Structures are given as structure tokens and as C-alpha cells.
Amino acid sequence: MGNCEKVDDRLVLSGEFTIEHAADLKAFLAEAAAAGGPGLVDLTQVTRAGISLFQLLISFATTMEASGFDVRFTGLNEYLTSLAETAGVRDALAPHIAEGG
């Protein structure tokens, strides 16, 4: 699995996040949600991903925003952007992309 950590006011994901890693990522995001944030998820160092990454991130953002927290994703490189488009989740992800993406 990739690495998940809280660094200052960000959640930083690095490495691989495929379906095999979904349960661990879900647990990490649930813990972050229970703690009330943070609201910036840095994807700059994600090297490989599957649709499950986006499904979990969108769910996390929706849950957090329902509780009054603003969640934004940053570091969406060309690979992740293309994957989101191919997977059909680009529109669901778009409202959560930080300026400069």
C-alpha cells in the first residue's frame, strides 16, 4: 500500500493506491474524518492508482463537507487526471480540486 500520513494541515498520500489497498485507505480517511480534517489532501506523490482511490476520496470529501469542513485535493498530475476522466469520476472530483490542482 501507499503511505498515508498527516503532515501539518494536509493529508499526504504517496505510492500505490489500487483496489488491494482500499480497506487501509478507507480506515485512514475514516480516522481523519473523525478527527475533523485536515481539509487538504495532497496527491502529488501518488504513483499508481485505481478507481477505488477516487471513490474513497470523493466519499471522504462528501462526508467532511456534510459536517461543515471544506476538503480540497491537490497534486493531481496528468496521470491521475487522465485516470479520473477514464473512470468517469472527473466531474464528481472537480468541485474538490484545489486551485492549481
Backbone bond lengths (Angstrom), bond angles and torsions (degrees), N, CA, C in turn:
res aa  C-N    CA-C-N  psi(-1)  N-CA   C-N-CA  omega(-1)  CA-C   N-CA-C  phi
1 M - - - 1.449 - - 1.510 109.24 -
2 G 1.279 113.78 156.09 1.445 119.26 173.46 1.518 110.32 -70.28
3 N 1.282 115.43 177.07 1.453 121.80 -179.10 1.527 109.93 -99.36
4 C 1.317 116.44 136.39 1.461 123.21 177.12 1.519 107.76 -123.41
5 E 1.308 116.33 126.75 1.458 118.11 176.60 1.518 110.97 -151.40
6 K 1.313 114.32 155.41 1.459 121.18 175.42 1.521 106.58 -95.65
7 V 1.316 115.68 121.71 1.465 122.08 179.49 1.522 107.25 -125.63
8 D 1.327 115.86 112.50 1.466 121.35 -176.92 1.521 109.86 54.40
9 D 1.324 117.19 -116.86 1.462 120.57 -177.80 1.534 111.65 -105.17
10 R 1.333 116.70 26.32 1.468 120.93 -178.27 1.524 110.91 -130.55
11 L 1.329 114.17 152.90 1.453 120.98 164.62 1.519 105.16 -100.36
12 V 1.314 117.36 122.60 1.459 121.76 -176.39 1.526 108.60 -110.23
13 L 1.330 115.15 121.93 1.454 121.44 176.65 1.521 107.91 -108.78
14 S 1.327 117.03 135.88 1.459 120.61 178.13 1.523 109.57 -143.67
15 G 1.322 115.49 148.87 1.459 120.95 179.35 1.516 112.38 93.60
16 E 1.342 115.56 -146.59 1.466 122.37 -174.15 1.528 112.37 -98.79
17 F 1.331 114.96 136.65 1.463 121.75 176.89 1.524 109.12 -135.63
18 T 1.322 114.91 79.99 1.455 121.41 177.94 1.529 108.19 -105.70
19 I 1.309 117.02 -176.94 1.465 121.69 -176.25 1.534 111.28 -58.04
20 E 1.313 117.00 -31.02 1.456 120.48 179.75 1.526 112.05 -63.04
21 H 1.335 116.76 -21.57 1.456 122.14 -175.88 1.531 113.27 -106.10
22 A 1.317 115.90 4.15 1.467 120.27 -172.60 1.536 113.03 -62.41
23 A 1.310 117.91 -41.28 1.472 120.00 -177.48 1.525 110.99 -63.95
24 D 1.335 116.94 -41.67 1.462 120.19 179.36 1.530 111.10 -67.11
25 L 1.330 116.69 -41.63 1.466 119.70 178.99 1.526 110.09 -66.16
26 K 1.320 117.25 -40.12 1.468 120.82 178.44 1.528 110.23 -59.52
27 A 1.323 116.99 -43.46 1.468 120.95 179.11 1.523 110.98 -64.32
28 F 1.318 117.69 -41.50 1.466 121.63 178.80 1.528 110.90 -62.79
29 L 1.330 116.36 -45.69 1.469 120.09 -179.77 1.528 111.40 -67.87
30 A 1.322 117.67 -35.94 1.474 120.71 177.08 1.523 110.27 -63.53
31 E 1.318 116.67 -41.10 1.463 121.00 177.47 1.534 110.63 -63.84
32 A 1.328 116.46 -42.57 1.466 120.77 178.49 1.525 110.64 -64.27
33 A 1.327 116.55 -40.65 1.469 120.40 178.96 1.527 110.63 -64.20
34 A 1.311 116.81 -41.90 1.461 120.71 179.64 1.526 111.73 -63.74
35 A 1.330 115.90 -29.04 1.462 121.00 179.15 1.529 112.19 -85.06
36 G 1.346 116.35 -4.08 1.464 120.13 177.19 1.513 115.01 83.70
37 G 1.290 118.42 26.93 1.458 118.95 176.20 1.506 111.75 138.39
38 P 1.271 119.29 -163.90 1.459 128.90 6.22 1.521 112.68 -78.70
39 G 1.302 114.26 174.08 1.451 120.50 -173.34 1.507 116.58 -95.30
40 L 1.331 118.60 1.65 1.461 120.84 178.86 1.521 108.72 -118.26
41 V 1.328 115.96 124.73 1.455 121.66 178.60 1.524 107.17 -111.54
42 D 1.331 116.05 117.23 1.463 122.71 -177.03 1.525 109.64 -94.88
43 L 1.339 115.90 117.38 1.458 122.32 -178.04 1.526 112.13 -107.13
44 T 1.313 117.27 10.42 1.459 122.71 -174.59 1.525 112.83 -53.05
45 Q 1.319 116.86 -37.14 1.459 120.56 -173.13 1.523 114.26 -99.67
46 V 1.332 117.47 12.53 1.465 120.39 176.56 1.526 108.10 -75.16
47 T 1.335 116.02 123.53 1.462 120.59 -175.70 1.523 113.79 -101.40
48 R 1.316 116.47 -22.94 1.460 121.32 179.77 1.521 107.79 -153.50
49 A 1.321 115.96 140.65 1.462 119.24 -177.00 1.511 111.00 -151.27
50 G 1.319 113.78 163.65 1.453 121.59 173.93 1.521 108.77 -128.01
51 I 1.309 116.01 177.06 1.457 121.57 -178.70 1.523 111.37 -58.60
52 S 1.327 117.05 -29.40 1.466 119.94 -179.59 1.524 111.77 -59.71
53 L 1.323 117.45 -33.06 1.475 119.94 177.10 1.511 109.93 -58.89
54 F 1.315 117.12 -48.95 1.459 120.68 -178.08 1.520 111.88 -68.44
55 Q 1.313 117.43 -38.68 1.460 120.24 178.54 1.526 110.50 -60.58
56 L 1.315 116.56 -44.41 1.463 120.41 -179.77 1.524 111.76 -69.06
57 L 1.330 117.54 -39.50 1.466 120.30 179.16 1.522 111.68 -66.20
58 I 1.313 117.20 -41.50 1.467 120.75 178.96 1.530 109.78 -66.07
59 S 1.312 116.66 -41.22 1.468 120.49 176.73 1.529 110.56 -62.54
60 F 1.318 117.42 -43.88 1.461 122.30 177.87 1.530 110.54 -58.93
61 A 1.332 116.60 -47.78 1.465 120.58 -179.22 1.520 111.15 -62.65
62 T 1.317 117.33 -42.14 1.462 121.76 179.97 1.525 110.82 -64.04
63 T 1.326 116.56 -44.00 1.466 121.44 178.66 1.524 110.99 -62.41
64 M 1.324 116.11 -46.14 1.457 120.82 -178.44 1.529 110.94 -64.59
65 E 1.314 116.88 -43.78 1.463 120.30 -178.31 1.525 111.40 -67.32
66 A 1.316 117.80 -30.76 1.464 120.60 175.94 1.523 110.82 -65.87
67 S 1.322 115.89 -23.67 1.466 121.68 177.66 1.521 112.64 -95.55
68 G 1.343 116.10 7.06 1.454 120.45 176.18 1.520 115.75 91.81
69 F 1.328 117.91 10.36 1.457 121.28 178.98 1.524 110.44 -103.36
70 D 1.315 116.19 140.73 1.453 122.57 178.00 1.532 108.68 -92.55
71 V 1.333 117.41 125.17 1.463 122.18 179.85 1.516 109.21 -116.31
72 R 1.327 115.34 133.05 1.456 121.54 178.44 1.519 109.44 -132.35
73 F 1.335 115.18 147.42 1.454 122.13 177.08 1.518 109.03 -108.99
74 T 1.314 115.41 137.62 1.455 120.86 177.76 1.524 108.46 -130.13
75 G 1.324 116.04 159.81 1.456 120.78 177.59 1.511 114.57 84.55
76 L 1.323 116.40 21.29 1.463 119.30 177.54 1.527 108.86 -76.03
77 N 1.324 115.58 97.05 1.458 120.15 -179.92 1.524 110.56 -76.94
78 E 1.302 116.42 -177.33 1.465 121.17 -177.34 1.530 111.48 -61.26
79 Y 1.322 116.82 -39.10 1.467 121.24 178.99 1.530 110.98 -60.54
80 L 1.328 117.11 -50.97 1.463 120.55 -178.19 1.524 111.70 -66.87
81 T 1.318 116.83 -39.05 1.463 120.55 178.36 1.520 110.80 -62.82
82 S 1.324 116.34 -43.87 1.462 121.03 178.65 1.529 111.07 -64.81
83 L 1.318 116.57 -41.72 1.460 121.09 178.07 1.527 111.36 -62.13
84 A 1.315 116.85 -43.46 1.471 121.10 178.82 1.526 110.38 -62.36
85 E 1.311 116.46 -39.81 1.462 120.03 179.69 1.528 110.48 -68.01
86 T 1.326 116.51 -45.79 1.458 121.24 179.48 1.529 111.00 -61.30
87 A 1.327 116.42 -38.82 1.465 121.87 -178.78 1.526 112.70 -76.95
88 G 1.323 116.70 -10.57 1.461 120.15 178.75 1.517 115.02 80.41
89 V 1.344 117.05 21.00 1.463 119.87 -178.91 1.532 112.72 -112.55
90 R 1.289 117.44 6.11 1.465 121.46 -176.90 1.529 111.57 -57.14
91 D 1.322 117.55 -43.71 1.467 120.61 -178.63 1.530 111.63 -66.48
92 A 1.330 117.60 -37.38 1.466 120.94 178.39 1.522 110.98 -70.45
93 L 1.320 116.75 -30.69 1.459 121.84 -178.91 1.531 111.95 -81.13
94 A 1.322 116.35 -33.01 1.466 123.13 -172.60 1.548 115.06 -50.07
95 P 1.330 119.57 -45.07 1.477 118.36 -178.61 1.530 114.21 -64.10
96 H 1.319 116.08 -14.39 1.466 120.78 -176.19 1.532 113.69 -103.85
97 I 1.317 117.08 0.81 1.457 119.84 -177.67 1.528 109.37 -80.97
98 A 1.309 115.35 126.69 1.475 121.28 179.32 1.523 108.96 -67.01
99 E 1.310 114.97 152.24 1.462 120.12 177.38 1.526 108.23 -56.15
100 G 1.324 115.99 131.81 1.453 120.66 -177.55 1.515 112.79 86.85
101 G 1.332 115.93 -2.77 1.389 129.15 172.66 1.411 129.27 46.95
